Amino acid sequence: MKKCRQITELISHKADRPLTGGERLALHLHLLICPQCREYARQIELVQQAVKKFKL
């Protein structure tokens, strides 16, 4: 199981590039058990949506 620091890096990388199958699986499994990382992922998604909405 990956640590939270590794997972937050994967969440950030997900915005820049497609994750490998192993990375997606590790991310999914970790998010099932870690509320802090789920919240981080939710916040990153909100920021990405806002950037897309207000992109000039």
C-alpha positions, -999 to 999 in steps of 0.1 A, spaced: 0 0 0 13 34 -9 17 62 16 -3 94 15 26 114 2 29 91 -28 -8 92 -34 -10 130 -33 18 130 -60 -3 105 -81 -33 128 -77 -13 157 -90 3 136 -119 -32 125 -129 -39 161 -141 -8 161 -163 -6 126 -177 -26 94 -179 -18 71 -150 -6 35 -155 -29 7 -146 -9 0 -114 -10 37 -105 -48 39 -110 -53 7 -89 -30 20 -61 -48 54 -61 -83 38 -61 -75 14 -32 -59 41 -11 -88 65 -16 -111 38 -4 -95 38 30 -81 73 35 -105 102 40 -77 128 40 -65 118 5 -101 116 -7 -106 152 4 -73 163 -12 -84 146 -45 -118 164 -42 -101 198 -37 -77 192 -67 -107 183 -89 -125 216 -78 -94 236 -86 -91 219 -120 -127 226 -128 -124 263 -118 -93 267 -140 -111 252 -170 -141 274 -164 -121 306 -162 -94 299 -187 -89 328 -210 
